[in-house]
Each structure stands twice: as C-alpha cells, then as structure tokens.
Amino acid sequence: MSSPVPPNAEPVQIRPITARDAPALIAAHIASQTLHAPWVAPPLDRARFTAWLAPVKHGRKVALLGECAGALVGVVNLNEIVRGGLQSAYLGYYGLLGQTGRGLMTQMVQLALAHAFGPLGLHRVEANIQPANAASRALVQRLGFRLEGFSPRYLLIDGAWRDHERWAKRAD
C-alpha cells in the first residue's frame, strides 16, 4: 500500500509486520529509545517482540511497518479490534530515529486509516495521546480526529501510569 505524497515528500509504503522483521525492528527500537520515551515503550528484545505481535494471529491487532526509500520509518498499530456493534480499534503509532519531521508518519497513519475504514470495515478509530506529546496531537488533528475527553492515569507505559487525551475519528 502507498499513500498520496505531500509536496516535497517521498512516498511511504506500509505492510504487515511479521516475525521476520524482528531483528531490524528491535534494533531500530533500541536506537530510538530517546525519541520514544516517555510516549511509548516498544519491544526491545525477541521475547517481548513475539508477545507484542501475538494478537495479530487472533485478529485483535493489525501491526504495520512503514518504509521509505529503503529505510524503516515507523510503526502503526490498530489494537484491540472489536467487532459486533462497536467496530472499532485503538490507534498506536511511532516514528523511528532519523525519520521524523518529514510527514512520513502522517502518510503512514493515513494509509492505516484507509485500511481500517476500508478493508477492515471499522466504524471508529481512537487514539489515546499523552497531553504533552505535541507531535502526536498535531498529527491526529491534521487527520481530522476530534478530541473527546481526558483520562487520568489511563495507560501504564514504561512503569508509570500516564494521563491521556482521547481523540477519535469515525468512518463517516
């Protein structure tokens, strides 16, 4: 899958993450730790990577890897996919060191949303973002997400319960 490319930006492709991606992605996670903290704690070893990817097998998660010009760009996840009357998922995303500030994550999230609202048939995608994470807040605002609320001590990230804002976008 590829996305419409903003002026002066290179095209990004996304594809499902597989176990074969573990060595390169773990190395990229390790190199990107200062970029990720305290916003996200991606898997830094093979055992955690395997556990992180396991929900994909059960249809509860779609994990997508972004690549541009031969380099790994970032990850977009559609987590805890719920069917039935809800038809929703939680969106998670993060860039990798050396790939930020060029609009690549915006392209990746656009592609993931097209997949969520298209082939997956979801009605709603929710992004929970720490209030101080200005880059992530700006990204969802660019893509038309609406702020719906605030959840104190919402997610345990890297050993600490962190407050989050709830942003959502619907298919309609």
RODREN-365409 format. One record per atom (N, C-alpha, C, CB): residue number from 1; z, x, y; residue in three letters; atom name. Coordinates in steps of 0.1 Angstrom, whole numbers. Glycine has a CB too. Layout:
<badrens>
- NUM, Z, X, Y, ala, CA .
...
</badrens>
This chain:
<badrens>
- 1, 0, 8, -12, met, N .
- 1, 0, 0, 0, met, CA .
- 1, 0, 9, 12, met, C .
- 1, 12, -10, 0, met, CB .
- 2, -8, 5, 22, ser, N .
- 2, -7, 12, 35, ser, CA .
- 2, -6, 2, 46, ser, C .
- 2, -20, 21, 37, ser, CB .
- 3, -2, 7, 58, ser, N .
- 3, 1, -2, 69, ser, CA .
- 3, -9, 0, 81, ser, C .
- 3, 15, 0, 74, ser, CB .
- 4, -9, -10, 90, pro, N .
- 4, -17, -7, 102, pro, CA .
- 4, -10, 4, 109, pro, C .
- 4, -17, -20, 111, pro, CB .
- 5, -18, 13, 115, val, N .
- 5, -13, 25, 121, val, CA .
- 5, -12, 24, 136, val, C .
- 5, -21, 37, 117, val, CB .
- 6, 0, 26, 142, pro, N .
- 6, 1, 26, 156, pro, CA .
- 6, -8, 37, 162, pro, C .
- 6, 15, 27, 161, pro, CB .
- 7, -12, 36, 175, pro, N .
- 7, -20, 47, 181, pro, CA .
- 7, -12, 60, 180, pro, C .
- 7, -22, 44, 196, pro, CB .
- 8, -20, 71, 177, asn, N .
- 8, -15, 84, 175, asn, CA .
- 8, -5, 86, 164, asn, C .
- 8, -8, 88, 188, asn, CB .
- 9, -4, 77, 154, ala, N .
- 9, 4, 79, 143, ala, CA .
- 9, -4, 80, 130, ala, C .
- 9, 14, 66, 141, ala, CB .
- 10, 2, 88, 121, glu, N .
- 10, -5, 89, 108, glu, CA .
- 10, -1, 77, 99, glu, C .
- 10, -1, 103, 101, glu, CB .
- 11, -11, 74, 90, pro, N .
- 11, -7, 62, 81, pro, CA .
- 11, 3, 66, 71, pro, C .
- 11, -20, 57, 74, pro, CB .
- 12, 11, 56, 68, val, N .
- 12, 22, 58, 57, val, CA .
- 12, 18, 49, 45, val, C .
- 12, 36, 53, 63, val, CB .
- 13, 20, 55, 34, gln, N .
- 13, 19, 47, 21, gln, CA .
- 13, 33, 45, 15, gln, C .
- 13, 9, 54, 11, gln, CB .
- 14, 35, 34, 9, ile, N .
- 14, 47, 32, 2, ile, CA .
- 14, 44, 29, -13, ile, C .
- 14, 56, 20, 8, ile, CB .
- 15, 53, 32, -22, arg, N .
- 15, 51, 30, -36, arg, CA .
- 15, 65, 28, -42, arg, C .
- 15, 43, 41, -43, arg, CB .
- 16, 65, 22, -54, pro, N .
- 16, 78, 21, -61, pro, CA .
- 16, 84, 35, -64, pro, C .
- 16, 77, 12, -73, pro, CB .
- 17, 97, 36, -63, ile, N .
- 17, 104, 48, -67, ile, CA .
- 17, 106, 47, -82, ile, C .
- 17, 117, 50, -59, ile, CB .
- 18, 103, 59, -89, thr, N .
- 18, 106, 59, -103, thr, CA .
- 18, 115, 71, -106, thr, C .
- 18, 92, 61, -111, thr, CB .
- 19, 119, 72, -119, ala, N .
- 19, 128, 83, -123, ala, CA .
- 19, 121, 97, -121, ala, C .
- 19, 131, 82, -138, ala, CB .
- 20, 108, 97, -121, arg, N .
- 20, 101, 110, -118, arg, CA .
- 20, 103, 115, -104, arg, C .
- 20, 86, 108, -121, arg, CB .
- 21, 107, 106, -95, asp, N .
- 21, 109, 110, -81, asp, CA .
- 21, 122, 117, -79, asp, C .
- 21, 107, 98, -72, asp, CB .
- 22, 131, 116, -89, ala, N .
- 22, 145, 121, -87, ala, CA .
- 22, 146, 135, -82, ala, C .
- 22, 152, 120, -101, ala, CB .
- 23, 140, 145, -87, pro, N .
- 23, 142, 159, -82, pro, CA .
- 23, 138, 160, -67, pro, C .
- 23, 134, 169, -90, pro, CB .
- 24, 126, 155, -63, ala, N .
- 24, 122, 157, -50, ala, CA .
- 24, 130, 148, -40, ala, C .
- 24, 107, 153, -48, ala, CB .
- 25, 134, 136, -44, leu, N .
- 25, 141, 127, -36, leu, CA .
- 25, 156, 132, -34, leu, C .
- 25, 141, 113, -41, leu, CB .
- 26, 162, 137, -45, ile, N .
- 26, 175, 142, -44, ile, CA .
- 26, 176, 154, -35, ile, C .
- 26, 181, 146, -58, ile, CB .
- 27, 166, 163, -36, ala, N .
- 27, 165, 175, -27, ala, CA .
- 27, 164, 170, -12, ala, C .
- 27, 153, 184, -31, ala, CB .
- 28, 155, 160, -10, ala, N .
- 28, 153, 155, 4, ala, CA .
- 28, 166, 149, 9, ala, C .
- 28, 142, 145, 4, ala, CB .
- 29, 174, 142, 0, his, N .
- 29, 186, 136, 4, his, CA .
- 29, 196, 147, 8, his, C .
- 29, 192, 127, -7, his, CB .
- 30, 197, 157, 0, ile, N .
- 30, 206, 168, 3, ile, CA .
- 30, 203, 174, 16, ile, C .
- 30, 206, 178, -8, ile, CB .
- 31, 190, 177, 19, ala, N .
- 31, 186, 183, 31, ala, CA .
- 31, 188, 174, 43, ala, C .
- 31, 171, 187, 30, ala, CB .
- 32, 189, 161, 41, ser, N .
- 32, 190, 151, 52, ser, CA .
- 32, 204, 146, 54, ser, C .
- 32, 181, 139, 49, ser, CB .
- 33, 214, 152, 48, gln, N .
- 33, 228, 147, 49, gln, CA .
- 33, 233, 145, 63, gln, C .
- 33, 237, 155, 41, gln, CB .
- 34, 230, 155, 72, thr, N .
- 34, 235, 154, 86, thr, CA .
- 34, 228, 142, 93, thr, C .
- 34, 232, 167, 93, thr, CB .
- 35, 216, 139, 89, leu, N .
- 35, 208, 128, 95, leu, CA .
- 35, 214, 115, 91, leu, C .
- 35, 193, 129, 92, leu, CB .
- 36, 218, 114, 78, his, N .
- 36, 223, 101, 72, his, CA .
- 36, 237, 97, 75, his, C .
- 36, 221, 102, 57, his, CB .
- 37, 246, 107, 77, ala, N .
- 37, 260, 104, 79, ala, CA .
- 37, 262, 99, 93, ala, C .
- 37, 269, 116, 77, ala, CB .
- 38, 270, 89, 96, pro, N .
- 38, 277, 81, 86, pro, CA .
- 38, 270, 67, 82, pro, C .
- 38, 291, 77, 92, pro, CB .
- 39, 257, 67, 84, trp, N .
- 39, 250, 54, 83, trp, CA .
- 39, 247, 51, 68, trp, C .
- 39, 237, 55, 90, trp, CB .
- 40, 244, 60, 60, val, N .
- 40, 240, 57, 46, val, CA .
- 40, 244, 69, 38, val, C .
- 40, 225, 55, 45, val, CB .
- 41, 247, 67, 25, ala, N .
- 41, 251, 78, 16, ala, CA .
- 41, 242, 77, 3, ala, C .
- 41, 266, 77, 11, ala, CB .
- 42, 229, 82, 4, pro, N .
- 42, 220, 81, -7, pro, CA .
- 42, 225, 91, -18, pro, C .
- 42, 206, 85, -3, pro, CB .
- 43, 219, 88, -30, pro, N .
- 43, 224, 96, -42, pro, CA .
- 43, 220, 111, -41, pro, C .
- 43, 218, 91, -55, pro, CB .
- 44, 230, 120, -44, leu, N .
- 44, 228, 134, -42, leu, CA .
- 44, 228, 142, -55, leu, C .
- 44, 239, 140, -34, leu, CB .
- 45, 228, 134, -66, asp, N .
- 45, 227, 140, -80, asp, CA .
- 45, 220, 131, -89, asp, C .
- 45, 241, 144, -85, asp, CB .
- 46, 216, 136, -101, arg, N .
- 46, 208, 128, -110, arg, CA .
- 46, 216, 116, -115, arg, C .
- 46, 204, 137, -122, arg, CB .
- 47, 229, 117, -118, ala, N .
- 47, 236, 105, -123, ala, CA .
- 47, 237, 94, -113, ala, C .
- 47, 251, 110, -127, ala, CB .
- 48, 240, 98, -101, arg, N .
- 48, 240, 87, -90, arg, CA .
- 48, 226, 82, -87, arg, C .
- 48, 246, 93, -77, arg, CB .
- 49, 216, 90, -88, phe, N .
- 49, 202, 85, -86, phe, CA .
- 49, 199, 75, -97, phe, C .
- 49, 192, 97, -87, phe, CB .
- 50, 202, 78, -110, thr, N .
- 50, 199, 69, -121, thr, CA .
- 50, 207, 55, -119, thr, C .
- 50, 204, 75, -134, thr, CB .
- 51, 219, 56, -115, ala, N .
- 51, 227, 44, -112, ala, CA .
- 51, 221, 36, -100, ala, C .
- 51, 242, 47, -110, ala, CB .
- 52, 217, 43, -90, trp, N .
- 52, 211, 37, -78, trp, CA .
- 52, 198, 30, -81, trp, C .
- 52, 209, 48, -67, trp, CB .
- 53, 190, 35, -90, leu, N .
- 53, 177, 29, -94, leu, CA .
- 53, 178, 18, -105, leu, C .
- 53, 168, 40, -99, leu, CB .
- 54, 190, 18, -112, ala, N .
- 54, 191, 8, -123, ala, CA .
- 54, 188, -6, -120, ala, C .
- 54, 205, 10, -128, ala, CB .
- 55, 192, -12, -108, pro, N .
- 55, 190, -26, -105, pro, CA .
- 55, 175, -29, -105, pro, C .
- 55, 196, -30, -92, pro, CB .
- 56, 166, -19, -103, val, N .
- 56, 152, -22, -103, val, CA .
- 56, 147, -28, -116, val, C .
- 56, 144, -9, -100, val, CB .
- 57, 153, -23, -127, lys, N .
- 57, 149, -28, -141, lys, CA .
- 57, 152, -42, -143, lys, C .
- 57, 156, -19, -151, lys, CB .
- 58, 162, -47, -136, his, N .
- 58, 166, -61, -137, his, CA .
- 58, 161, -71, -127, his, C .
- 58, 181, -62, -137, his, CB .
- 59, 152, -65, -118, gly, N .
- 59, 146, -74, -108, gly, CA .
- 59, 155, -77, -96, gly, C .
- 59, 142, -87, -114, gly, CB .
- 60, 166, -70, -95, arg, N .
- 60, 175, -72, -84, arg, CA .
- 60, 173, -63, -72, arg, C .
- 60, 190, -71, -89, arg, CB .
- 61, 164, -54, -74, lys, N .
- 61, 161, -44, -63, lys, CA .
- 61, 147, -39, -64, lys, C .
- 61, 171, -32, -64, lys, CB .
- 62, 141, -37, -52, val, N .
- 62, 128, -30, -51, val, CA .
- 62, 131, -18, -43, val, C .
- 62, 117, -40, -44, val, CB .
- 63, 128, -6, -48, ala, N .
- 63, 130, 6, -41, ala, CA .
- 63, 117, 13, -39, ala, C .
- 63, 139, 16, -50, ala, CB .
- 64, 114, 15, -26, leu, N .
- 64, 101, 20, -22, leu, CA .
- 64, 102, 34, -15, leu, C .
- 64, 94, 10, -12, leu, CB .
- 65, 93, 43, -18, leu, N .
- 65, 92, 56, -12, leu, CA .
- 65, 81, 57, -3, leu, C .
- 65, 91, 67, -23, leu, CB .
- 66, 83, 62, 9, gly, N .
- 66, 72, 64, 19, gly, CA .
- 66, 67, 78, 19, gly, C .
- 66, 77, 60, 32, gly, CB .
- 67, 54, 79, 19, glu, N .
- 67, 48, 93, 20, glu, CA .
- 67, 37, 92, 31, glu, C .
- 67, 41, 96, 6, glu, CB .
- 68, 36, 104, 38, cys, N .
- 68, 26, 105, 48, cys, CA .
- 68, 21, 120, 48, cys, C .
- 68, 32, 101, 62, cys, CB .
- 69, 8, 122, 48, ala, N .
- 69, 2, 135, 48, ala, CA .
- 69, 9, 144, 38, ala, C .
- 69, 4, 141, 62, ala, CB .
- 70, 12, 139, 26, gly, N .
- 70, 18, 147, 15, gly, CA .
- 70, 33, 149, 16, gly, C .
- 70, 11, 160, 15, gly, CB .
- 71, 39, 144, 26, ala, N .
- 71, 54, 146, 27, ala, CA .
- 71, 61, 133, 25, ala, C .
- 71, 57, 151, 41, ala, CB .
- 72, 73, 134, 19, leu, N .
- 72, 82, 123, 18, leu, CA .
- 72, 87, 119, 32, leu, C .
- 72, 94, 126, 8, leu, CB .
- 73, 87, 106, 35, val, N .
- 73, 91, 101, 48, val, CA .
- 73, 104, 95, 48, val, C .
- 73, 80, 92, 53, val, CB .
- 74, 106, 86, 38, gly, N .
- 74, 119, 78, 37, gly, CA .
- 74, 119, 69, 26, gly, C .
- 74, 121, 71, 50, gly, CB .
- 75, 129, 60, 26, val, N .
- 75, 131, 50, 15, val, CA .
- 75, 134, 37, 22, val, C .
- 75, 143, 55, 6, val, CB .
- 76, 128, 26, 16, val, N .
- 76, 131, 13, 20, val, CA .
- 76, 135, 5, 7, val, C .
- 76, 119, 6, 27, val, CB .
- 77, 146, -2, 7, asn, N .
- 77, 151, -9, -4, asn, CA .
- 77, 152, -24, -1, asn, C .
- 77, 165, -4, -9, asn, CB .
- 78, 148, -33, -10, leu, N .
- 78, 152, -47, -9, leu, CA .
- 78, 162, -49, -20, leu, C .
- 78, 139, -56, -11, leu, CB .
- 79, 174, -50, -16, asn, N .
- 79, 186, -50, -25, asn, CA .
- 79, 191, -65, -28, asn, C .
- 79, 197, -42, -20, asn, CB .
- 80, 197, -66, -39, glu, N .
- 80, 204, -79, -43, glu, CA .
- 80, 195, -91, -41, glu, C .
- 80, 217, -81, -35, glu, CB .
- 81, 183, -90, -47, ile, N .
- 81, 173, -101, -45, ile, CA .
- 81, 179, -113, -52, ile, C .
- 81, 159, -96, -52, ile, CB .
- 82, 179, -124, -45, val, N .
- 82, 184, -137, -50, val, CA .
- 82, 173, -147, -51, val, C .
- 82, 196, -142, -42, val, CB .
- 83, 171, -153, -62, arg, N .
- 83, 161, -163, -63, arg, CA .
- 83, 167, -177, -61, arg, C .
- 83, 154, -162, -77, arg, CB .
- 84, 161, -187, -67, gly, N .
- 84, 166, -201, -65, gly, CA .
- 84, 164, -206, -51, gly, C .
- 84, 180, -202, -69, gly, CB .
- 85, 174, -213, -46, gly, N .
- 85, 173, -219, -33, gly, CA .
- 85, 174, -209, -21, gly, C .
- 85, 184, -229, -32, gly, CB .
- 86, 179, -197, -24, leu, N .
- 86, 181, -187, -13, leu, CA .
- 86, 169, -178, -11, leu, C .
- 86, 193, -178, -17, leu, CB .
- 87, 162, -173, -21, gln, N .
- 87, 150, -165, -20, gln, CA .
- 87, 152, -154, -9, gln, C .
- 87, 138, -173, -16, gln, CB .
- 88, 162, -145, -11, ser, N .
- 88, 165, -135, -1, ser, CA .
- 88, 168, -122, -6, ser, C .
- 88, 176, -140, 8, ser, CB .
- 89, 169, -112, 2, ala, N .
- 89, 173, -98, -1, ala, CA .
- 89, 179, -92, 11, ala, C .
- 89, 161, -90, -7, ala, CB .
- 90, 187, -81, 8, tyr, N .
- 90, 192, -72, 18, tyr, CA .
- 90, 183, -60, 20, tyr, C .
- 90, 207, -68, 15, tyr, CB .
- 91, 180, -57, 32, leu, N .
- 91, 171, -46, 35, leu, CA .
- 91, 179, -34, 38, leu, C .
- 91, 162, -49, 47, leu, CB .
- 92, 176, -23, 32, gly, N .
- 92, 181, -10, 35, gly, CA .
- 92, 170, 0, 37, gly, C .
- 92, 191, -5, 24, gly, CB .
- 93, 172, 10, 46, tyr, N .
- 93, 162, 20, 48, tyr, CA .
- 93, 168, 32, 55, tyr, C .
- 93, 151, 14, 58, tyr, CB .
- 94, 161, 43, 53, tyr, N .
- 94, 165, 56, 59, tyr, CA .
- 94, 153, 66, 59, tyr, C .
- 94, 178, 62, 53, tyr, CB .
- 95, 152, 73, 69, gly, N .
- 95, 142, 84, 70, gly, CA .
- 95, 148, 97, 64, gly, C .
- 95, 138, 86, 84, gly, CB .
- 96, 139, 106, 63, leu, N .
- 96, 143, 119, 58, leu, CA .
- 96, 141, 130, 69, leu, C .
- 96, 134, 123, 45, leu, CB .
- 97, 149, 140, 68, leu, N .
- 97, 149, 151, 78, leu, CA .
- 97, 134, 156, 81, leu, C .
- 97, 158, 162, 74, leu, CB .
- 98, 131, 157, 93, gly, N .
- 98, 118, 162, 98, gly, CA .
- 98, 107, 151, 99, gly, C .
- 98, 114, 172, 88, gly, CB .
- 99, 111, 139, 96, gln, N .
- 99, 101, 128, 96, gln, CA .
- 99, 104, 117, 106, gln, C .
- 99, 99, 122, 82, gln, CB .
- 100, 114, 119, 114, thr, N .
- 100, 119, 109, 123, thr, CA .
- 100, 112, 109, 137, thr, C .
- 100, 134, 109, 125, thr, CB .
- 101, 113, 98, 144, gly, N .
- 101, 108, 98, 158, gly, CA .
- 101, 93, 97, 159, gly, C .
- 101, 112, 110, 164, gly, CB .
- 102, 86, 93, 148, arg, N .
- 102, 71, 92, 149, arg, CA .
- 102, 66, 78, 145, arg, C .
- 102, 65, 102, 140, arg, CB .
- 103, 75, 69, 143, gly, N .
- 103, 71, 55, 140, gly, CA .
- 103, 68, 53, 125, gly, C .
- 103, 59, 51, 148, gly, CB .
- 104, 71, 63, 117, leu, N .
- 104, 68, 62, 103, leu, CA .
- 104, 77, 52, 96, leu, C .
- 104, 70, 75, 96, leu, CB .
- 105, 90, 51, 99, met, N .
- 105, 99, 42, 93, met, CA .
- 105, 96, 28, 97, met, C .
- 105, 114, 45, 97, met, CB .
- 106, 91, 26, 109, thr, N .
- 106, 87, 12, 113, thr, CA .
- 106, 75, 8, 105, thr, C .
- 106, 83, 12, 128, thr, CB .
- 107, 66, 17, 102, gln, N .
- 107, 54, 13, 93, gln, CA .
- 107, 60, 10, 80, gln, C .
- 107, 44, 25, 93, gln, CB .
- 108, 69, 18, 74, met, N .
- 108, 74, 16, 61, met, CA .
- 108, 81, 2, 60, met, C .
- 108, 84, 27, 57, met, CB .
- 109, 89, -1, 70, val, N .
- 109, 96, -14, 69, val, CA .
- 109, 86, -25, 70, val, C .
- 109, 107, -15, 80, val, CB .
- 110, 76, -24, 79, gln, N .
- 110, 66, -34, 80, gln, CA .
- 110, 59, -37, 66, gln, C .
- 110, 55, -30, 90, gln, CB .
- 111, 56, -26, 59, leu, N .
- 111, 50, -27, 46, leu, CA .
- 111, 59, -34, 36, leu, C .
- 111, 46, -14, 41, leu, CB .
- 112, 72, -30, 37, ala, N .
- 112, 82, -36, 28, ala, CA .
- 112, 84, -51, 30, ala, C .
- 112, 95, -29, 29, ala, CB .
- 113, 84, -55, 43, leu, N .
- 113, 85, -69, 47, leu, CA .
- 113, 73, -77, 42, leu, C .
- 113, 87, -71, 62, leu, CB .
- 114, 61, -71, 43, ala, N .
- 114, 49, -78, 39, ala, CA .
- 114, 50, -80, 24, ala, C .
- 114, 36, -69, 42, ala, CB .
- 115, 55, -70, 16, his, N .
- 115, 57, -72, 2, his, CA .
- 115, 68, -83, -1, his, C .
- 115, 61, -58, -5, his, CB .
- 116, 79, -82, 7, ala, N .
- 116, 89, -92, 5, ala, CA .
- 116, 85, -106, 7, ala, C .
- 116, 101, -89, 14, ala, CB .
- 117, 78, -109, 18, phe, N .
- 117, 74, -122, 22, phe, CA .
- 117, 61, -126, 15, phe, C .
- 117, 72, -123, 37, phe, CB .
- 118, 53, -117, 10, gly, N .
- 118, 41, -119, 2, gly, CA .
- 118, 43, -120, -13, gly, C .
- 118, 30, -108, 5, gly, CB .
- 119, 40, -109, -20, pro, N .
- 119, 41, -110, -35, pro, CA .
- 119, 55, -114, -40, pro, C .
- 119, 37, -97, -40, pro, CB .
- 120, 66, -110, -34, leu, N .
- 120, 79, -113, -39, leu, CA .
- 120, 83, -128, -36, leu, C .
- 120, 89, -104, -33, leu, CB .
- 121, 76, -134, -26, gly, N .
- 121, 79, -148, -22, gly, CA .
- 121, 93, -150, -16, gly, C .
- 121, 77, -156, -34, gly, CB .
- 122, 98, -140, -10, leu, N .
- 122, 112, -142, -4, leu, CA .
- 122, 110, -150, 9, leu, C .
- 122, 118, -129, -1, leu, CB .
- 123, 121, -157, 13, his, N .
- 123, 122, -165, 25, his, CA .
- 123, 129, -158, 36, his, C .
- 123, 129, -179, 22, his, CB .
- 124, 139, -149, 32, arg, N .
- 124, 147, -143, 42, arg, CA .
- 124, 151, -129, 38, arg, C .
- 124, 160, -151, 44, arg, CB .
- 125, 151, -120, 48, val, N .
- 125, 155, -106, 46, val, CA .
- 125, 165, -103, 56, val, C .
- 125, 143, -96, 46, val, CB .
- 126, 177, -98, 52, glu, N .
- 126, 188, -95, 61, glu, CA .
- 126, 190, -80, 61, glu, C .
- 126, 201, -102, 56, glu, CB .
- 127, 192, -74, 73, ala, N .
- 127, 196, -60, 75, ala, CA .
- 127, 210, -60, 81, ala, C .
- 127, 185, -53, 84, ala, CB .
- 128, 219, -52, 75, asn, N .
- 128, 232, -50, 80, asn, CA .
- 128, 233, -36, 85, asn, C .
- 128, 243, -53, 69, asn, CB .
- 129, 236, -35, 98, ile, N .
- 129, 235, -23, 106, ile, CA .
- 129, 248, -20, 113, ile, C .
- 129, 223, -23, 115, ile, CB .
- 130, 252, -8, 112, gln, N .
- 130, 264, -4, 120, gln, CA .
- 130, 261, -4, 135, gln, C .
- 130, 269, 11, 116, gln, CB .
- 131, 269, -10, 143, pro, N .
- 131, 266, -12, 157, pro, CA .
- 131, 262, 1, 165, pro, C .
- 131, 278, -18, 164, pro, CB .
- 132, 267, 12, 161, ala, N .
- 132, 264, 25, 168, ala, CA .
- 132, 251, 31, 164, ala, C .
- 132, 275, 35, 166, ala, CB .
- 133, 245, 25, 154, asn, N .
- 133, 232, 31, 148, asn, CA .
- 133, 220, 25, 157, asn, C .
- 133, 230, 27, 133, asn, CB .
- 134, 219, 31, 168, ala, N .
- 134, 209, 27, 178, ala, CA .
- 134, 194, 27, 172, ala, C .
- 134, 209, 35, 191, ala, CB .
- 135, 191, 37, 165, ala, N .
- 135, 177, 38, 159, ala, CA .
- 135, 174, 27, 150, ala, C .
- 135, 175, 52, 152, ala, CB .
- 136, 184, 23, 141, ser, N .
- 136, 181, 12, 132, ser, CA .
- 136, 181, -1, 139, ser, C .
- 136, 192, 12, 121, ser, CB .
- 137, 190, -3, 149, arg, N .
- 137, 190, -15, 156, arg, CA .
- 137, 176, -17, 163, arg, C .
- 137, 202, -16, 166, arg, CB .
- 138, 171, -6, 169, ala, N .
- 138, 159, -7, 177, ala, CA .
- 138, 147, -10, 167, ala, C .
- 138, 156, 6, 184, ala, CB .
- 139, 148, -5, 155, leu, N .
- 139, 137, -7, 145, leu, CA .
- 139, 136, -22, 142, leu, C .
- 139, 139, 1, 133, leu, CB .
- 140, 147, -28, 138, val, N .
- 140, 147, -42, 134, val, CA .
- 140, 143, -51, 146, val, C .
- 140, 160, -47, 128, val, CB .
- 141, 148, -47, 158, gln, N .
- 141, 144, -55, 170, gln, CA .
- 141, 129, -55, 172, gln, C .
- 141, 151, -50, 183, gln, CB .
- 142, 123, -43, 170, arg, N .
- 142, 108, -41, 172, arg, CA .
- 142, 101, -50, 162, arg, C .
- 142, 104, -27, 170, arg, CB .
- 143, 107, -52, 150, leu, N .
- 143, 100, -60, 140, leu, CA .
- 143, 104, -75, 140, leu, C .
- 143, 103, -54, 126, leu, CB .
- 144, 111, -79, 150, gly, N .
- 144, 113, -94, 152, gly, CA .
- 144, 125, -99, 144, gly, C .
- 144, 102, -101, 147, gly, CB .
- 145, 135, -91, 140, phe, N .
- 145, 147, -95, 134, phe, CA .
- 145, 156, -101, 145, phe, C .
- 145, 155, -84, 127, phe, CB .
- 146, 164, -111, 141, arg, N .
- 146, 173, -118, 150, arg, CA .
- 146, 187, -114, 147, arg, C .
- 146, 171, -133, 150, arg, CB .
- 147, 195, -111, 157, leu, N .
- 147, 210, -108, 155, leu, CA .
- 147, 217, -122, 151, leu, C .
- 147, 216, -102, 167, leu, CB .
- 148, 224, -122, 140, glu, N .
- 148, 230, -134, 136, glu, CA .
- 148, 245, -133, 136, glu, C .
- 148, 226, -138, 122, glu, CB .
- 149, 251, -121, 136, gly, N .
- 149, 265, -121, 136, gly, CA .
- 149, 271, -107, 134, gly, C .
- 149, 271, -130, 126, gly, CB .
- 150, 284, -106, 133, phe, N .
- 150, 291, -94, 132, phe, CA .
- 150, 301, -95, 120, phe, C .
- 150, 299, -90, 145, phe, CB .
- 151, 301, -84, 112, ser, N .
- 151, 310, -84, 100, ser, CA .
- 151, 319, -72, 101, ser, C .
- 151, 302, -85, 87, ser, CB .
- 152, 332, -74, 104, pro, N .
- 152, 341, -62, 104, pro, CA .
- 152, 344, -57, 90, pro, C .
- 152, 354, -66, 111, pro, CB .
- 153, 344, -43, 89, arg, N .
- 153, 348, -37, 77, arg, CA .
- 153, 339, -42, 65, arg, C .
- 153, 363, -38, 73, arg, CB .
- 154, 326, -43, 67, tyr, N .
- 154, 317, -50, 58, tyr, CA .
- 154, 313, -42, 46, tyr, C .
- 154, 305, -54, 66, tyr, CB .
- 155, 309, -29, 48, leu, N .
- 155, 304, -21, 37, leu, CA .
- 155, 312, -8, 36, leu, C .
- 155, 289, -18, 39, leu, CB .
- 156, 314, -4, 23, leu, N .
- 156, 321, 8, 20, leu, CA .
- 156, 310, 19, 20, leu, C .
- 156, 329, 8, 7, leu, CB .
- 157, 309, 28, 29, ile, N .
- 157, 299, 38, 30, ile, CA .
- 157, 306, 52, 31, ile, C .
- 157, 289, 36, 42, ile, CB .
- 158, 304, 60, 21, asp, N .
- 158, 309, 74, 22, asp, CA .
- 158, 324, 74, 23, asp, C .
- 158, 303, 82, 33, asp, CB .
- 159, 331, 64, 16, gly, N .
- 159, 345, 64, 16, gly, CA .
- 159, 352, 56, 27, gly, C .
- 159, 351, 77, 16, gly, CB .
- 160, 345, 50, 36, ala, N .
- 160, 351, 43, 47, ala, CA .
- 160, 344, 29, 48, ala, C .
- 160, 349, 50, 61, ala, CB .
- 161, 353, 19, 51, trp, N .
- 161, 348, 5, 54, trp, CA .
- 161, 343, 5, 68, trp, C .
- 161, 359, -6, 52, trp, CB .
- 162, 330, 1, 69, arg, N .
- 162, 323, 2, 82, arg, CA .
- 162, 319, -12, 87, arg, C .
- 162, 311, 11, 82, arg, CB .
- 163, 321, -15, 100, asp, N .
- 163, 316, -27, 106, asp, CA .
- 163, 301, -27, 107, asp, C .
- 163, 322, -28, 121, asp, CB .
- 164, 295, -39, 106, his, N .
- 164, 281, -41, 106, his, CA .
- 164, 277, -53, 114, his, C .
- 164, 275, -42, 92, his, CB .
- 165, 265, -52, 120, glu, N .
- 165, 259, -64, 126, glu, CA .
- 165, 249, -69, 116, glu, C .
- 165, 251, -61, 140, glu, CB .
- 166, 248, -83, 115, arg, N .
- 166, 238, -89, 106, arg, CA .
- 166, 226, -93, 114, arg, C .
- 166, 245, -102, 99, arg, CB .
- 167, 215, -87, 110, trp, N .
- 167, 202, -90, 115, trp, CA .
- 167, 193, -97, 104, trp, C .
- 167, 195, -77, 121, trp, CB .
- 168, 185, -107, 108, ala, N .
- 168, 177, -113, 97, ala, CA .
- 168, 163, -117, 103, ala, C .
- 168, 184, -126, 92, ala, CB .
- 169, 154, -117, 93, lys, N .
- 169, 140, -122, 96, lys, CA .
- 169, 137, -131, 85, lys, C .
- 169, 130, -110, 97, lys, CB .
- 170, 130, -142, 88, arg, N .
- 170, 125, -152, 78, arg, CA .
- 170, 110, -151, 77, arg, C .
- 170, 129, -166, 82, arg, CB .
- 171, 105, -156, 66, ala, N .
- 171, 91, -156, 63, ala, CA .
- 171, 84, -165, 73, ala, C .
- 171, 88, -160, 49, ala, CB .
- 172, 90, -175, 77, asp, N .
- 172, 84, -185, 87, asp, CA .
- 172, 87, -181, 101, asp, C .
- 172, 88, -199, 84, asp, CB .
</badrens>
